[in-house]
Amino acid sequence: MGAIAPGLAGKARAAEADDHSVAVLLKSRAEKDAAMRDDPQSPFNHEPKVAFTPLKYFPPDPSWVLHSKLQVYPVQEPVTILDTKGRKRDGVIYGFLTIAKDGRDYALRVYRMSGPAGAFYYAVWFTDRTTGDTTYAVGRYLDFEKVEDPEHVYTLDFNLAYNPYCAYTSAYGCAIPRKEDHLDLAVTAGEKKWHE
């Protein structure tokens, strides 16, 4: 058997990596379903209880795994975010990530929000062309953990975009993305609307 050309070998390794990533993602989704169904802290088990049915997702798509450095604003503008229960949450617009998709660049804002007892956390949320159609009408979230290295390249996996708890029950209030958080493209990855 002849040797595999370097370019083909690279493609084969990339395909194997994609297959592994998809398997990990599907396993994670199954585990999340089990936790949503069984965990006493799940929104489905919060009073008033909501009957559980499996969460809905777009098929895994490696093309929605994107990379970007965090650009921190030199002056961080204070911001008040409203939630779905009308409450106010204070924070600052900390910076932004630039994502490239289909030949265009889009800014994804990163917020630093005030938590209890002087703590804070970072938040990324967005709406897009699927919002209110195939995805939750309020918007979706991505987990974000800030790294101190300013040269760090973040992985933004939109296959992991998820609905806040208010998508399942009115017992919870969740932060509402601002109009500036809209991505003018259809993010066909991650979690869909839970119910029609």
N, CA, C and O of each residue as an XYZ file, in Angstrom:
784
protein
N       0.865     -1.187      0.000
C       0.000      0.000      0.000
C       0.898      1.232      0.000
O       1.875      1.282      0.746
N       0.583      2.216     -0.818
C       1.411      3.411     -0.912
C       1.212      4.324      0.270
O       0.239      4.211      1.016
N       2.156      5.232      0.425
C       2.072      6.207      1.514
C       0.953      7.196      1.242
O       0.664      7.523      0.091
N       0.321      7.672      2.315
C      -0.735      8.679      2.184
C      -0.075     10.046      1.998
O       0.833     10.409      2.747
N      -0.527     10.791      1.014
C       0.019     12.128      0.773
C      -0.193     12.985      2.010
O      -1.218     12.851      2.679
N       0.779     13.890      2.337
C       0.667     14.705      3.561
C      -0.650     15.460      3.670
O      -1.241     15.537      4.747
N      -1.111     16.019      2.549
C      -2.367     16.771      2.600
C      -3.549     15.891      2.957
O      -4.425     16.296      3.721
N      -3.574     14.671      2.395
C      -4.657     13.744      2.702
C      -4.579     13.258      4.139
O      -5.598     13.085      4.808
N      -3.342     13.037      4.609
C      -3.173     12.609      6.001
C      -3.712     13.668      6.954
O      -4.365     13.347      7.947
N      -3.436     14.930      6.646
C      -3.931     16.031      7.475
C      -5.444     16.081      7.478
O      -6.064     16.311      8.516
N      -6.043     15.864      6.305
C      -7.509     15.865      6.220
C      -8.099     14.699      7.009
O      -9.132     14.834      7.664
N      -7.422     13.555      6.935
C      -7.904     12.388      7.678
C      -7.852     12.648      9.176
O      -8.778     12.289      9.904
N      -6.763     13.275      9.642
C      -6.660     13.599     11.075
C      -7.738     14.591     11.488
O      -8.327     14.468     12.563
N      -7.996     15.581     10.623
C      -9.032     16.576     10.925
C     -10.408     15.910     10.999
O     -11.219     16.239     11.866
N     -10.665     14.964     10.075
C     -11.952     14.259     10.089
C     -12.100     13.431     11.358
O     -13.174     13.391     11.959
N     -11.015     12.768     11.765
C     -11.052     11.993     13.008
C     -11.318     12.899     14.210
O     -12.090     12.550     15.103
N     -10.661     14.078     14.221
C     -10.865     15.026     15.320
C     -12.307     15.505     15.354
O     -12.903     15.629     16.424
N     -12.872     15.777     14.166
C     -14.269     16.211     14.096
C     -15.199     15.114     14.611
O     -16.138     15.386     15.359
N     -14.927     13.861     14.200
C     -15.750     12.739     14.656
C     -15.693     12.609     16.177
O     -16.710     12.370     16.829
N     -14.479     12.771     16.738
C     -14.328     12.693     18.194
C     -15.104     13.822     18.873
O     -15.796     13.595     19.865
N     -14.988     15.050     18.331
C     -15.687     16.200     18.911
C     -17.196     16.003     18.876
O     -17.893     16.347     19.830
N     -17.699     15.452     17.783
C     -19.132     15.202     17.664
C     -19.570     14.168     18.700
O     -20.610     14.330     19.338
N     -18.786     13.115     18.866
C     -19.127     12.085     19.851
C     -19.157     12.667     21.258
O     -20.052     12.356     22.044
N     -18.175     13.515     21.577
C     -18.128     14.156     22.896
C     -19.345     15.060     23.084
O     -19.956     15.073     24.152
N     -19.690     15.813     22.043
C     -20.838     16.727     22.119
C     -22.136     15.946     22.339
O     -22.947     16.324     23.185
N     -22.336     14.876     21.595
C     -23.567     14.098     21.730
C     -23.661     13.461     23.112
O     -24.746     13.386     23.688
N     -22.537     13.003     23.643
C     -22.514     12.440     24.997
C     -22.882     13.520     26.020
O     -23.645     13.267     26.952
N     -22.334     14.716     25.836
C     -22.625     15.830     26.743
C     -24.106     16.193     26.704
O     -24.701     16.478     27.743
N     -24.700     16.184     25.520
C     -26.129     16.503     25.393
C     -26.981     15.455     26.102
O     -27.964     15.797     26.760
N     -26.612     14.184     25.971
C     -27.366     13.121     26.649
C     -27.254     13.276     28.161
O     -28.231     13.074     28.882
N     -26.063     13.635     28.643
C     -25.869     13.837     30.085
C     -26.669     15.037     30.584
O     -27.216     15.009     31.686
N     -26.735     16.084     29.774
C     -27.520     17.259     30.168
C     -29.000     16.906     30.258
O     -29.683     17.329     31.190
N     -29.497     16.134     29.295
C     -30.893     15.691     29.349
C     -31.169     14.924     30.642
O     -32.182     15.152     31.303
N     -30.257     14.009     30.999
C     -30.442     13.214     32.212
C     -30.474     14.106     33.451
O     -31.274     13.895     34.362
N     -29.584     15.114     33.471
C     -29.551     16.026     34.619
C     -30.813     16.887     34.665
O     -31.373     17.108     35.739
N     -31.255     17.366     33.523
C     -32.472     18.175     33.490
C     -33.678     17.363     33.966
O     -34.582     17.902     34.605
N     -33.686     16.089     33.657
C     -34.816     15.233     34.045
C     -34.765     14.853     35.522
O     -35.797     14.818     36.191
N     -33.547     14.563     36.038
C     -33.431     13.917     37.341
C     -32.918     14.799     38.476
O     -33.237     14.544     39.638
N     -32.137     15.823     38.170
C     -31.508     16.622     39.223
C     -32.567     17.447     39.966
O     -33.376     18.123     39.331
N     -32.571     17.398     41.305
C     -33.537     18.198     42.068
C     -33.403     19.703     41.813
O     -34.363     20.450     42.002
N     -32.194     20.157     41.375
C     -31.982     21.578     41.113
C     -32.348     21.975     39.679
O     -32.227     23.144     39.312
N     -32.783     21.035     38.889
C     -33.149     21.318     37.502
C     -34.350     22.262     37.448
O     -35.214     22.214     38.324
N     -34.410     23.115     36.432
C     -35.598     23.974     36.304
C     -36.885     23.168     36.129
O     -37.968     23.660     36.445
N     -36.777     21.953     35.635
C     -37.970     21.123     35.461
C     -38.494     20.594     36.793
O     -39.651     20.188     36.894
N     -37.638     20.602     37.810
C     -38.052     20.108     39.134
C     -38.267     21.237     40.131
O     -38.491     20.998     41.318
N     -38.198     22.456     39.643
C     -38.460     23.646     40.458
C     -39.967     23.857     40.474
O     -40.648     23.593     39.483
N     -40.482     24.332     41.597
C     -41.927     24.618     41.663
C     -42.246     25.903     40.905
O     -41.525     26.884     41.092
N     -43.255     25.962     40.081
C     -44.113     24.845     39.710
C     -43.393     23.914     38.725
O     -42.737     24.374     37.791
N     -43.521     22.621     38.943
C     -42.814     21.653     38.113
C     -43.338     21.673     36.678
O     -44.518     21.913     36.419
N     -42.407     21.411     35.757
C     -42.727     21.364     34.330
C     -42.384     19.957     33.847
O     -41.329     19.421     34.187
N     -43.273     19.359     33.056
C     -43.011     18.013     32.542
C     -41.796     18.041     31.619
O     -41.721     18.859     30.702
N     -40.865     17.156     31.867
C     -39.633     17.128     31.081
C     -39.839     16.406     29.753
O     -40.448     15.338     29.692
N     -39.321     17.012     28.704
C     -39.121     16.328     27.423
C     -37.719     16.699     26.961
O     -37.230     17.772     27.316
N     -37.058     15.852     26.183
C     -35.663     16.112     25.812
C     -35.479     17.475     25.135
O     -36.349     17.955     24.408
N     -34.321     18.074     25.400
C     -33.980     19.343     24.776
C     -33.750     19.122     23.279
O     -33.461     18.010     22.837
N     -33.884     20.195     22.521
C     -33.767     20.092     21.058
C     -32.538     20.870     20.594
O     -32.224     21.938     21.119
N     -31.852     20.312     19.599
C     -30.599     20.899     19.122
C     -30.497     20.855     17.598
O     -31.118     20.023     16.936
N     -29.695     21.774     17.065
C     -29.231     21.640     15.693
C     -28.228     20.476     15.652
O     -27.594     20.183     16.665
N     -28.075     19.813     14.504
C     -27.050     18.766     14.408
C     -25.656     19.360     14.669
O     -25.407     20.518     14.333
N     -24.758     18.583     15.258
C     -23.387     19.074     15.465
C     -22.776     19.549     14.146
O     -22.944     18.918     13.103
N     -22.070     20.665     14.215
C     -21.484     21.249     13.003
C     -20.126     21.860     13.343
O     -20.068     22.935     13.940
N     -19.029     21.186     12.969
C     -17.694     21.703     13.302
C     -17.400     23.086     12.716
O     -16.509     23.781     13.206
N     -18.131     23.498     11.677
C     -17.872     24.821     11.086
C     -18.288     25.959     12.021
O     -17.949     27.117     11.779
N     -19.028     25.626     13.098
C     -19.428     26.637     14.069
C     -18.493     26.683     15.284
O     -18.827     27.288     16.302
N     -17.346     26.057     15.177
C     -16.313     26.196     16.203
C     -15.348     27.270     15.712
O     -14.574     27.042     14.784
N     -15.400     28.435     16.337
C     -14.664     29.617     15.876
C     -13.650     30.044     16.931
O     -13.701     29.597     18.077
N     -12.727     30.917     16.528
C     -11.635     31.311     17.416
C     -11.433     32.827     17.353
O     -11.577     33.448     16.300
N     -11.100     33.396     18.497
C     -10.903     34.851     18.544
C     -10.130     35.256     19.791
O     -10.205     34.595     20.827
N      -9.387     36.350     19.677
C      -8.811     36.987     20.859
C      -9.832     37.962     21.441
O     -10.678     38.493     20.722
N      -9.742     38.186     22.728
C     -10.607     39.148     23.407
C     -10.003     40.539     23.289
O      -8.852     40.757     23.664
N     -10.778     41.471     22.770
C     -10.376     42.878     22.720
C     -11.064     43.588     23.891
O     -12.290     43.694     23.931
N     -10.265     44.068     24.836
C     -10.822     44.720     26.027
C     -10.962     46.209     25.748
O     -10.027     46.851     25.268
N     -12.135     46.753     26.052
C     -12.332     48.189     25.868
C     -11.474     48.966     26.865
O     -11.449     48.624     28.047
N     -10.763     50.018     26.404
C      -9.952     50.803     27.337
C     -10.806     51.510     28.386
O     -10.370     51.694     29.522
N     -12.010     51.903     28.009
C     -12.971     52.478     28.950
C     -14.187     51.558     28.942
O     -14.833     51.380     27.909
N     -14.492     50.977     30.092
C     -15.579     50.014     30.158
C     -16.862     50.694     30.608
O     -17.010     51.118     31.754
N     -17.769     50.776     29.667
C     -19.023     51.505     29.880
C     -19.949     50.745     30.818
O     -20.224     49.567     30.589
N     -20.440     51.405     31.885
C     -21.424     50.751     32.754
C     -22.696     50.420     31.960
O     -23.079     51.149     31.045
N     -23.328     49.325     32.322
C     -24.520     48.904     31.605
C     -25.486     48.267     32.604
O     -25.075     47.621     33.568
N     -26.776     48.466     32.347
C     -27.818     47.793     33.122
C     -28.563     46.858     32.187
O     -29.107     47.275     31.164
N     -28.576     45.590     32.558
C     -29.251     44.570     31.758
C     -30.568     44.221     32.443
O     -30.605     43.959     33.646
N     -31.635     44.222     31.671
C     -32.937     43.809     32.216
C     -33.088     42.302     32.076
O     -32.556     41.698     31.144
N     -33.824     41.696     33.019
C     -34.118     40.284     32.860
C     -35.595     40.093     32.553
O     -36.365     41.052     32.518
N     -35.976     38.852     32.333
C     -37.333     38.557     31.879
C     -38.395     38.785     32.955
O     -39.590     38.704     32.669
N     -37.974     39.065     34.176
C     -38.911     39.420     35.239
C     -38.881     40.922     35.526
O     -39.473     41.379     36.504
N     -38.195     41.690     34.676
C     -38.146     43.143     34.833
C     -37.110     43.637     35.824
O     -37.053     44.833     36.109
N     -36.287     42.737     36.357
C     -35.251     43.143     37.309
C     -34.033     43.675     36.566
O     -33.802     43.349     35.402
N     -33.255     44.506     37.268
C     -32.069     45.114     36.671
C     -30.804     44.426     37.183
O     -30.692     44.093     38.363
N     -29.858     44.222     36.272
C     -28.564     43.633     36.620
C     -27.479     44.586     36.138
O     -27.474     44.995     34.977
N     -26.571     44.933     37.023
C     -25.536     45.916     36.701
C     -24.238     45.241     36.280
O     -23.887     44.164     36.762
N     -23.542     45.899     35.372
C     -22.257     45.399     34.924
C     -21.567     46.427     34.047
O     -21.933     47.602     34.042
N     -20.563     45.971     33.305
C     -19.886     46.828     32.333
C     -19.752     46.055     31.023
O     -19.735     44.824     31.008
N     -19.658     46.802     29.931
C     -19.350     46.190     28.639
C     -17.831     46.041     28.611
O     -17.113     47.015     28.383
N     -17.352     44.840     28.839
C     -15.935     44.617     29.104
C     -15.088     44.609     27.835
O     -13.993     45.172     27.820
N     -15.570     43.991     26.795
C     -14.802     43.886     25.556
C     -15.607     43.156     24.500
O     -16.827     43.034     24.604
N     -14.913     42.673     23.482
C     -15.621     41.948     22.431
C     -14.696     40.921     21.777
O     -13.471     41.043     21.808
N     -15.320     39.921     21.194
C     -14.644     38.898     20.398
C     -15.102     39.074     18.962
O     -16.278     39.340     18.716
N     -14.202     38.932     18.023
C     -14.566     39.033     16.615
C     -14.639     37.640     16.031
O     -13.668     36.885     16.083
N     -15.786     37.300     15.477
C     -15.930     35.997     14.842
C     -16.076     36.196     13.336
O     -16.772     37.103     12.879
N     -15.415     35.344     12.586
C     -15.469     35.405     11.124
C     -16.329     34.248     10.625
O     -16.090     33.088     10.962
N     -17.331     34.582      9.819
C     -18.229     33.557      9.282
C     -18.712     33.987      7.912
O     -19.217     35.096      7.739
N     -18.555     33.107      6.943
C     -19.040     33.346      5.579
C     -18.511     34.661      5.006
O     -19.238     35.408      4.351
N     -17.234     34.925      5.266
C     -16.586     36.093      4.671
C     -16.862     37.412      5.362
O     -16.463     38.466      4.867
N     -17.535     37.369      6.493
C     -17.812     38.604      7.233
C     -17.363     38.460      8.678
O     -17.270     37.352      9.205
N     -17.085     39.603      9.314
C     -16.728     39.626     10.729
C     -17.898     40.141     11.548
O     -18.624     41.040     11.124
N     -18.071     39.558     12.726
C     -19.144     39.948     13.636
C     -18.564     40.131     15.033
O     -17.690     39.375     15.454
N     -19.058     41.142     15.749
C     -18.598     41.402     17.117
C     -19.538     40.744     18.112
O     -20.757     40.906     18.050
N     -18.943     40.002     19.023
C     -19.689     39.343     20.085
C     -19.235     39.967     21.399
O     -18.092     39.779     21.814
N     -20.128     40.712     22.056
C     -19.739     41.452     23.259
C     -19.579     40.535     24.474
O     -20.272     39.531     24.634
N     -18.627     40.937     25.321
C     -18.388     40.236     26.586
C     -18.733     41.220     27.708
O     -18.207     42.332     27.746
N     -19.607     40.811     28.608
C     -20.022     41.642     29.739
C     -19.370     41.119     31.019
O     -19.214     39.913     31.209
N     -18.997     42.054     31.888
C     -18.596     41.667     33.239
C     -19.711     42.125     34.164
O     -19.943     43.321     34.340
N     -20.392     41.157     34.748
C     -21.591     41.436     35.518
C     -21.320     41.309     37.007
O     -20.526     40.471     37.436
N     -21.982     42.144     37.788
C     -21.829     42.120     39.244
C     -22.584     40.936     39.824
O     -23.744     40.695     39.491
N     -21.900     40.198     40.705
C     -22.519     39.085     41.401
C     -22.690     39.413     42.870
O     -22.497     40.562     43.266
N     -23.049     38.432     43.692
C     -23.241     38.682     45.121
C     -21.918     38.956     45.834
O     -20.870     38.455     45.427
N     -21.976     39.752     46.894
C     -20.836     40.033     47.779
C     -19.617     40.541     47.032
O     -18.487     40.158     47.333
N     -19.857     41.417     46.043
C     -18.743     42.044     45.332
C     -18.083     41.172     44.287
O     -17.123     41.604     43.649
N     -18.565     39.968     44.095
C     -18.006     39.090     43.062
C     -18.520     39.536     41.683
O     -19.460     40.324     41.587
N     -17.901     39.028     40.644
C     -18.401     39.310     39.300
C     -18.178     38.082     38.425
O     -17.433     37.169     38.780
N     -18.836     38.086     37.287
C     -18.697     36.992     36.333
C     -18.782     37.571     34.932
O     -19.277     38.680     34.731
N     -18.299     36.812     33.980
C     -18.332     37.250     32.582
C     -19.484     36.564     31.860
O     -19.778     35.396     32.112
N     -20.127     37.293     30.967
C     -21.305     36.769     30.280
C     -21.228     37.077     28.784
O     -20.816     38.162     28.374
N     -21.630     36.110     27.997
C     -21.774     36.279     26.548
C     -23.156     35.759     26.187
O     -23.498     34.614     26.484
N     -23.945     36.607     25.546
C     -25.264     36.187     25.079
C     -25.508     36.842     23.739
O     -24.834     37.809     23.383
N     -26.457     36.329     23.001
C     -26.675     36.863     21.655
C     -28.067     36.500     21.154
O     -28.707     35.566     21.636
N     -28.504     37.268     20.176
C     -29.627     36.884     19.329
C     -29.083     36.797     17.905
O     -27.988     37.284     17.622
N     -29.849     36.177     17.018
C     -29.418     36.046     15.627
C     -30.664     35.863     14.775
O     -31.782     36.011     15.269
N     -30.484     35.546     13.520
C     -31.640     35.446     12.617
C     -32.565     34.277     12.944
O     -33.700     34.237     12.469
N     -32.096     33.329     13.744
C     -32.971     32.210     14.122
C     -33.815     32.530     15.355
O     -34.758     31.802     15.664
N     -33.483     33.614     16.059
C     -34.143     33.925     17.336
C     -35.643     34.161     17.132
O     -36.059     34.953     16.287
N     -36.434     33.454     17.929
C     -37.887     33.578     17.832
C     -38.486     32.708     16.748
O     -39.708     32.618     16.624
N     -37.638     32.067     15.964
C     -38.105     31.160     14.918
C     -37.768     29.731     15.342
O     -38.605     29.036     15.918
N     -36.554     29.301     15.057
C     -36.155     27.953     15.482
C     -35.474     27.954     16.840
O     -35.287     26.897     17.442
N     -35.099     29.144     17.333
C     -34.442     29.219     18.641
C     -35.222     30.129     19.588
O     -36.099     30.885     19.170
N     -34.883     30.036     20.860
C     -35.615     30.713     21.927
C     -35.716     32.220     21.681
O     -34.739     32.863     21.299
N     -36.905     32.770     21.904
C     -37.205     34.154     21.543
C     -36.391     35.183     22.320
O     -36.170     36.286     21.819
N     -35.941     34.858     23.523
C     -35.149     35.826     24.298
C     -33.718     35.886     23.777
O     -33.127     36.965     23.722
N     -33.161     34.757     23.399
C     -31.780     34.679     22.942
C     -31.097     33.473     23.555
O     -31.712     32.697     24.285
N     -29.810     33.325     23.248
C     -29.049     32.189     23.766
C     -27.747     32.676     24.398
O     -27.316     33.809     24.185
N     -27.138     31.791     25.176
C     -25.935     32.126     25.925
C     -24.774     31.209     25.515
O     -24.977     30.097     25.027
N     -23.566     31.707     25.727
C     -22.343     30.907     25.624
C     -21.570     31.090     26.926
O     -21.439     32.213     27.411
N     -21.062     30.013     27.492
C     -20.203     30.152     28.671
C     -18.883     30.811     28.267
O     -18.352     30.558     27.186
N     -18.371     31.655     29.151
C     -17.110     32.347     28.862
C     -16.295     32.448     30.138
O     -16.765     32.965     31.151
N     -15.083     31.955     30.080
C     -14.161     32.046     31.201
C     -12.950     32.848     30.756
O     -12.208     32.429     29.867
N     -12.755     34.006     31.380
C     -11.669     34.895     30.967
C     -10.318     34.326     31.376
O     -10.151     33.799     32.476
N      -9.362     34.445     30.465
C      -7.974     34.039     30.698
C      -7.137     35.310     30.793
O      -7.346     36.251     30.027
N      -6.187     35.339     31.733
C      -5.416     36.567     31.970
C      -4.480     36.917     30.816
O      -4.191     38.095     30.602
N      -4.005     35.937     30.077
C      -3.089     36.185     28.962
C      -3.797     36.972     27.863
O      -4.747     36.457     27.273
N      -3.362     38.227     27.562
C      -4.053     39.023     26.542
C      -3.921     38.449     25.136
O      -4.675     38.833     24.241
N      -2.976     37.538     24.929
C      -2.786     36.924     23.615
C      -3.550     35.601     23.477
O      -3.469     34.933     22.446
N      -4.281     35.236     24.515
C      -5.008     33.966     24.483
C      -6.047     33.966     23.357
O      -6.762     34.947     23.150
N      -6.111     32.858     22.647
C      -7.125     32.691     21.599
C      -8.249     31.818     22.166
O      -8.034     30.657     22.514
N      -9.432     32.389     22.250
C     -10.591     31.694     22.805
C     -11.255     30.833     21.728
O     -11.306     31.206     20.556
N     -11.755     29.692     22.148
C     -12.568     28.851     21.275
C     -14.027     29.134     21.571
O     -14.478     29.001     22.708
N     -14.753     29.520     20.550
C     -16.185     29.816     20.677
C     -16.936     28.733     19.912
O     -17.023     28.771     18.685
N     -17.467     27.783     20.639
C     -18.165     26.659     20.023
C     -19.669     26.911     20.112
O     -20.285     26.697     21.157
N     -20.246     27.364     19.012
C     -21.669     27.673     19.002
C     -22.529     26.410     19.079
O     -23.737     26.505     19.295
N     -21.927     25.235     18.906
C     -22.656     23.992     19.174
C     -23.038     23.898     20.649
O     -23.933     23.139     21.022
N     -22.340     24.687     21.493
C     -22.614     24.699     22.931
C     -23.535     25.846     23.350
O     -23.804     26.016     24.539
N     -24.022     26.634     22.388
C     -24.963     27.709     22.721
C     -26.206     27.097     23.365
O     -26.742     26.099     22.885
N     -26.649     27.709     24.453
C     -27.739     27.088     25.213
C     -28.789     28.109     25.620
O     -28.553     29.317     25.605
N     -29.950     27.589     25.982
C     -31.047     28.422     26.468
C     -30.897     28.658     27.973
O     -30.506     27.751     28.707
N     -31.204     29.869     28.430
C     -31.284     30.080     29.874
C     -32.503     29.364     30.442
O     -33.394     28.950     29.702
N     -32.531     29.223     31.776
C     -33.597     28.453     32.416
C     -34.995     29.012     32.163
O     -35.977     28.272     32.212
N     -35.089     30.311     31.893
C     -36.420     30.876     31.665
C     -37.054     30.340     30.386
O     -38.242     30.561     30.150
N     -36.278     29.636     29.555
C     -36.843     29.012     28.347
C     -37.746     27.838     28.688
O     -38.571     27.423     27.874
N     -37.584     27.297     29.910
C     -38.324     26.100     30.296
C     -39.438     26.379     31.295
O     -40.443     25.668     31.325
N     -39.261     27.418     32.119
C     -40.255     27.716     33.149
C     -40.215     29.190     33.519
O     -39.149     29.805     33.546
N     -41.373     29.744     33.801
C     -41.466     31.154     34.197
C     -40.985     31.377     35.628
O     -40.973     32.513     36.103
N     -40.591     30.315     36.314
C     -40.074     30.467     37.679
C     -38.742     31.216     37.691
O     -38.344     31.765     38.718
N     -38.055     31.238     36.548
C     -36.736     31.877     36.466
C     -36.801     33.147     35.630
O     -37.588     33.251     34.689
N     -35.952     34.116     35.995
C     -35.746     35.300     35.171
C     -34.349     35.223     34.589
O     -33.415     34.822     35.283
N     -34.185     35.600     33.327
C     -32.855     35.525     32.704
C     -32.550     36.828     31.971
O     -33.444     37.527     31.495
N     -31.266     37.124     31.899
C     -30.814     38.355     31.250
C     -31.238     38.376     29.786
O     -31.157     37.369     29.082
N     -31.689     39.543     29.347
C     -32.152     39.711     27.972
C     -31.032     40.363     27.165
O     -30.603     41.465     27.507
N     -30.543     39.714     26.098
C     -29.535     40.353     25.254
C     -30.030     41.697     24.725
O     -31.210     41.865     24.418
N     -29.105     42.647     24.625
C     -29.445     43.971     24.094
C     -29.440     43.933     22.565
O     -28.976     42.965     21.962
N     -29.959     44.992     21.946
C     -29.996     45.016     20.480
C     -28.581     44.972     19.901
O     -28.377     44.495     18.784
N     -27.604     45.472     20.666
C     -26.211     45.447     20.220
C     -25.626     44.037     20.218
O     -24.552     43.809     19.660
N     -26.325     43.099     20.836
C     -25.849     41.720     20.907
C     -26.398     40.851     19.774
O     -26.237     39.631     19.787
N     -27.040     41.479     18.806
C     -27.608     40.734     17.681
C     -26.528     40.432     16.646
O     -25.781     41.321     16.237
N     -26.453     39.180     16.231
C     -25.570     38.761     15.145
C     -26.419     38.645     13.884
O     -27.386     37.885     13.851
N     -26.060     39.393     12.852
C     -26.879     39.433     11.647
C     -26.555     38.247     10.729
O     -26.151     38.412      9.578
N     -26.745     37.066     11.278
C     -26.606     35.824     10.526
C     -27.408     34.763     11.261
O     -27.805     34.960     12.409
N     -27.641     33.649     10.604
C     -28.392     32.551     11.228
C     -27.407     31.597     11.879
O     -26.660     30.899     11.193
N     -27.408     31.569     13.206
C     -26.522     30.668     13.948
C     -27.238     29.319     14.075
O     -27.970     29.070     15.033
N     -27.004     28.468     13.089
C     -27.690     27.174     13.029
C     -26.862     26.114     13.766
O     -26.469     25.094     13.201
N     -26.618     26.394     15.027
C     -25.847     25.492     15.891
C     -26.329     25.693     17.316
O     -26.852     26.750     17.669
N     -26.144     24.655     18.133
C     -26.522     24.761     19.533
C     -27.970     24.391     19.781
O     -28.595     23.675     18.999
N     -28.488     24.898     20.895
C     -29.828     24.519     21.335
C     -30.914     25.272     20.576
O     -30.785     26.460     20.278
N     -31.984     24.545     20.273
C     -33.167     25.124     19.643
C     -34.212     25.475     20.703
O     -33.985     25.302     21.900
N     -35.360     25.971     20.237
C     -36.497     26.171     21.132
C     -36.879     24.846     21.760
O     -36.890     23.814     21.089
N     -37.197     24.872     23.060
C     -37.569     23.639     23.744
C     -38.983     23.190     23.343
O     -39.238     21.996     23.190
N     -39.881     24.136     23.178
C     -41.253     23.777     22.790
C     -41.706     24.741     21.715
O     -41.212     25.864     21.614
N     -42.644     24.291     20.924
C     -43.154     25.124     19.819
C     -44.208     26.096     20.318
O     -44.749     26.875     19.534
